[in-house]
C-alpha cells in the first residue's frame, strides 16, 4: 500500500491543501530535519534502517519536549505505550506520584479482562514446555506469542509493565527464529521477562540464567569440559550485567565458561544440571579462586560454583552502573545525566536490585521535565497510534493484521538477530519516516467490523472541522498540540469536502506529524 498523493495535474492552492502541501507547509516536517529526523527512507539492515547522524550539538527531541509543559502528561507519555484518554484522566485524578505508584504496582491493577481474552483466544500462551514442543506448527507458537505481546501493549491497563517488558526483552534478547530457541522463547517471555519486569533484577538474572531459551540461544546447553562454549559466559557479562567496559577480561570469560559447564536444558524447555559436563578443576574468576573439587562432590557443590559467580556479577558495582544507565536511557533520555545514573546505581545497591525503586529515582518530576523527548521505535509508534485512535480488533488474532503491516517498519517482535536487542536511538530508526506515514494511513483507514476498526465518530463530536481537530488535540496529543500544527490540520480538513474520508486522512496526517513520533 502506498501513500495517496495528489496528481501532478491537480493545482495545490491554499483553499485545497493536499497531503504533499501539508507536509511541505507543516512545521513538523521542518522540525524533523532540524532534529535529525531524515525524511528519505534508508536501506534497512536486519530489522531496521539507519538515518543520518545528528548535527553536532543537537539534542534529539529537545524541540518537541519544549512544547510539553505539563509534568503529568510527560509522565503518562513515558510510562505508557502511548497517550490514551483513560490514562490521562486517571493520571489527573491521582496526580504525578499517585499515577506513577499506580503503574508501579502492576499486580494490583485489574488486568483480568485482557488476560482472560488471551487465555481463550491464544491458548498456547498457557501451555507447558512439553505441550508446546508437540505443536506441529511452531510458526503458530511465535504468532500467538507476538499477538499476545501486541494485545497487552495496546489494551493492558498495566502500561508501565508493558514498557518494561519491552525493555527487558531487548536486554535479554534472543531471536526466536534460531532453531534451538523456538517455543522456549514463549516460556522465557512468561516466566522470566513478564514475571520479573517490575520486580527485582537479581531474580530476573537468575531466572534468565536458568532459562532454556537463553541457554540454547547462546549454546550453553551443550557447553562441557574440556572445551566449553564461551558465548553465554561472554554475554552474561557484556550484555546482561557488567557491560562491555565493566572490568572483566577475556580470561574471565574463559574461566566463567568453565564454571558454568553443566548448566544445560531438557528438550521440553526446562533447566537441567549435567554433572558429567562440569569442569571440577580450579578456576579464577574476577580475582576469586574457585578451588578444585573431587569428582565425588555433590551436584549442589558443583552447580553452586555457577550460582556464586552469578551472585558476584549481581553484586559488582559495574552492574549497578550499567543497569542503571540502560534503564535511565530507556525511561528518561538517550544520554541520561551522570547524576541520575549514579543515584539510580546507589538505589540498585541499597535495594539489592529493586526495579521499582530504581524507576522512582529515574522518573522524578524534576528529571523528566529536564529531559528531551525520545523517538518512538516502530512497535511503540504503531501501538501508540492504535491506543490514541481507540482502534479495536474484532478478535485477538486480528491484531496480526496490524502487526504484519508494522513489520514493514523493521521491528518484528522477538526476531532481532543479535543478542543486544533492537536499537533504541533516533539515528537508527529515523530513516523509515516514509514508511511510518504509510502505516499511519493504513491504521486510519481501517473500518472492518470483522477484522479491525477505527471509529472516526470518536473524533466527530462536535461533527465539525474544528471539533475534529480539537479531538485530535485531546486524544493524540493530550491537549498539547502546537498551534502551527493545529492550524495545518484544520486547514487540510477544511480544504476539501468534509466527510468521513477527509476526517480519516486528517487523522493520518496527525499521526504522521513529527510531534506524534516522539514521547
MOQUIHU-V233033 format. One record per pair of residues at least 24 apart in sequence whose ideal C-beta (glycine too) atoms are under 6 Angstrom apart, sorted by the first residue. I is the first residue (numbers start at 1). J is the second residue. D is the distance in Angstrom with one decimal. If there is no record, write none. Layout:
# MOQUIHU-V233033
i:I j:J d:D
i:I j:J d:D
This chain:
# MOQUIHU-V233033
i:1 j:442 d:6.0
i:3 j:437 d:5.6
i:3 j:438 d:5.2
i:3 j:441 d:5.8
i:16 j:495 d:4.8
i:17 j:491 d:5.6
i:17 j:492 d:5.0
i:17 j:495 d:4.3
i:22 j:488 d:6.0
i:22 j:492 d:5.1
i:22 j:509 d:5.4
i:26 j:488 d:4.6
i:27 j:484 d:4.4
i:28 j:485 d:5.9
i:28 j:513 d:4.1
i:28 j:514 d:3.5
i:28 j:515 d:5.8
i:31 j:63 d:5.5
i:31 j:514 d:4.8
i:32 j:514 d:4.5
i:35 j:60 d:5.9
i:35 j:63 d:5.5
i:37 j:430 d:4.7
i:38 j:430 d:4.8
i:38 j:431 d:5.4
i:39 j:433 d:5.3
i:41 j:434 d:4.7
i:42 j:431 d:3.0
i:44 j:410 d:5.2
i:46 j:417 d:5.0
i:47 j:410 d:5.2
i:47 j:416 d:5.6
i:48 j:410 d:4.3
i:48 j:428 d:5.6
i:49 j:410 d:5.8
i:49 j:431 d:4.0
i:49 j:432 d:4.8
i:50 j:428 d:5.8
i:50 j:431 d:5.4
i:51 j:427 d:5.5
i:51 j:430 d:3.0
i:51 j:431 d:4.1
i:59 j:372 d:5.1
i:60 j:334 d:6.0
i:60 j:426 d:4.5
i:61 j:372 d:3.8
i:61 j:373 d:3.2
i:61 j:374 d:5.8
i:61 j:518 d:5.3
i:62 j:372 d:4.4
i:64 j:373 d:4.2
i:64 j:515 d:5.9
i:64 j:518 d:4.5
i:65 j:372 d:4.7
i:65 j:373 d:4.2
i:67 j:482 d:5.5
i:68 j:480 d:5.7
i:71 j:96 d:5.9
i:71 j:365 d:4.7
i:71 j:369 d:5.5
i:72 j:96 d:5.6
i:73 j:478 d:4.5
i:74 j:368 d:5.0
i:77 j:519 d:4.4
i:78 j:331 d:5.9
i:79 j:103 d:5.0
i:79 j:160 d:4.3
i:80 j:159 d:3.9
i:81 j:153 d:4.9
i:81 j:159 d:5.8
i:81 j:162 d:5.7
i:81 j:383 d:4.6
i:82 j:383 d:5.8
i:82 j:384 d:2.4
i:82 j:387 d:4.2
i:82 j:388 d:5.8
i:83 j:388 d:5.7
i:83 j:478 d:5.1
i:84 j:387 d:4.4
i:85 j:475 d:5.9
i:88 j:478 d:5.7
i:96 j:365 d:5.5
i:103 j:160 d:3.7
i:104 j:356 d:4.8
i:106 j:158 d:4.0
i:106 j:161 d:4.1
i:106 j:198 d:5.4
i:109 j:157 d:5.2
i:109 j:158 d:4.5
i:111 j:156 d:5.5
i:111 j:158 d:5.4
i:114 j:155 d:5.2
i:114 j:156 d:5.1
i:117 j:396 d:5.8
i:118 j:148 d:5.2
i:121 j:396 d:4.1
i:122 j:147 d:5.9
i:122 j:148 d:5.2
i:122 j:396 d:5.8
i:129 j:187 d:5.5
i:129 j:268 d:4.2
i:129 j:269 d:3.0
i:130 j:268 d:4.3
i:132 j:183 d:3.9
i:133 j:268 d:5.5
i:138 j:182 d:5.4
i:141 j:183 d:4.8
i:142 j:176 d:5.4
i:145 j:186 d:4.8
i:146 j:413 d:4.7
i:147 j:396 d:5.9
i:147 j:397 d:6.0
i:147 j:399 d:5.4
i:147 j:400 d:5.7
i:149 j:413 d:5.5
i:150 j:399 d:4.7
i:150 j:403 d:5.3
i:151 j:396 d:5.3
i:151 j:399 d:5.4
i:153 j:383 d:4.8
i:154 j:383 d:5.5
i:154 j:386 d:5.2
i:154 j:387 d:5.9
i:161 j:197 d:5.5
i:161 j:198 d:5.5
i:164 j:197 d:4.3
i:164 j:198 d:5.8
i:165 j:193 d:5.7
i:165 j:194 d:5.7
i:165 j:197 d:4.8
i:167 j:330 d:4.9
i:168 j:193 d:4.9
i:168 j:197 d:5.5
i:169 j:193 d:5.6
i:170 j:421 d:2.7
i:170 j:422 d:5.6
i:172 j:208 d:5.1
i:173 j:416 d:5.7
i:173 j:419 d:5.4
i:173 j:421 d:3.8
i:174 j:217 d:4.1
i:175 j:415 d:5.8
i:175 j:417 d:5.2
i:176 j:414 d:4.2
i:177 j:415 d:5.8
i:178 j:217 d:5.9
i:180 j:216 d:4.2
i:181 j:213 d:5.3
i:181 j:216 d:5.8
i:181 j:217 d:5.0
i:184 j:212 d:4.7
i:184 j:213 d:3.7
i:184 j:269 d:4.4
i:185 j:213 d:4.8
i:185 j:414 d:5.9
i:187 j:269 d:4.9
i:188 j:213 d:3.9
i:198 j:355 d:5.7
i:198 j:356 d:5.9
i:200 j:353 d:4.8
i:200 j:354 d:5.9
i:201 j:353 d:3.8
i:201 j:355 d:5.9
i:202 j:314 d:5.2
i:202 j:353 d:4.2
i:209 j:310 d:5.7
i:210 j:271 d:4.3
i:212 j:265 d:3.9
i:212 j:269 d:4.4
i:215 j:265 d:5.3
i:216 j:265 d:5.9
i:220 j:263 d:5.8
i:221 j:264 d:4.7
i:221 j:265 d:4.5
i:223 j:261 d:5.6
i:224 j:261 d:5.5
i:224 j:277 d:3.7
i:225 j:261 d:5.1
i:225 j:279 d:3.7
i:228 j:257 d:4.2
i:228 j:258 d:5.5
i:228 j:261 d:5.0
i:230 j:257 d:4.4
i:233 j:257 d:3.9
i:233 j:260 d:6.0
i:235 j:419 d:5.3
i:239 j:419 d:6.0
i:239 j:420 d:5.9
i:241 j:313 d:4.2
i:241 j:319 d:4.4
i:242 j:316 d:6.0
i:242 j:318 d:4.3
i:242 j:319 d:5.7
i:243 j:322 d:3.6
i:246 j:318 d:3.5
i:247 j:318 d:5.4
i:252 j:285 d:5.8
i:252 j:286 d:5.8
i:255 j:283 d:4.8
i:255 j:284 d:5.9
i:255 j:285 d:4.4
i:256 j:285 d:5.5
i:256 j:309 d:5.9
i:258 j:283 d:5.3
i:259 j:283 d:5.7
i:259 j:305 d:4.8
i:259 j:306 d:5.5
i:259 j:309 d:5.0
i:260 j:306 d:4.9
i:263 j:306 d:5.7
i:273 j:299 d:5.9
i:273 j:303 d:5.1
i:275 j:299 d:5.5
i:275 j:302 d:5.8
i:278 j:302 d:4.8
i:285 j:309 d:5.7
i:286 j:312 d:5.9
i:320 j:345 d:4.1
i:320 j:348 d:4.3
i:320 j:349 d:5.1
i:321 j:345 d:4.9
i:324 j:348 d:5.7
i:327 j:358 d:5.9
i:328 j:362 d:5.1
i:331 j:362 d:5.1
i:331 j:363 d:5.9
i:332 j:362 d:5.4
i:332 j:371 d:5.0
i:333 j:371 d:4.5
i:340 j:367 d:5.8
i:373 j:518 d:3.8
i:374 j:519 d:5.9
i:375 j:426 d:4.0
i:375 j:518 d:5.7
i:376 j:517 d:5.7
i:376 j:519 d:5.6
i:377 j:429 d:5.9
i:378 j:409 d:3.5
i:378 j:411 d:4.0
i:379 j:411 d:5.1
i:382 j:406 d:4.3
i:385 j:443 d:5.2
i:385 j:511 d:5.1
i:388 j:475 d:5.2
i:388 j:476 d:4.5
i:389 j:454 d:5.1
i:390 j:458 d:5.0
i:391 j:454 d:4.6
i:392 j:453 d:5.7
i:393 j:452 d:5.1
i:394 j:450 d:5.3
i:394 j:451 d:5.8
i:398 j:451 d:4.8
i:398 j:452 d:5.6
i:401 j:451 d:5.6
i:401 j:452 d:5.5
i:405 j:442 d:5.4
i:408 j:435 d:5.8
i:409 j:435 d:5.4
i:437 j:512 d:4.3
i:440 j:508 d:4.9
i:440 j:511 d:3.8
i:440 j:512 d:4.7
i:441 j:508 d:4.3
i:444 j:504 d:4.6
i:444 j:507 d:4.3
i:444 j:508 d:4.1
i:445 j:504 d:5.7
i:456 j:500 d:5.6
i:456 j:503 d:5.1
i:456 j:504 d:5.8
i:465 j:493 d:4.4
i:465 j:494 d:4.9
i:468 j:503 d:5.6
i:472 j:510 d:4.9
i:476 j:510 d:5.5
i:485 j:513 d:5.7
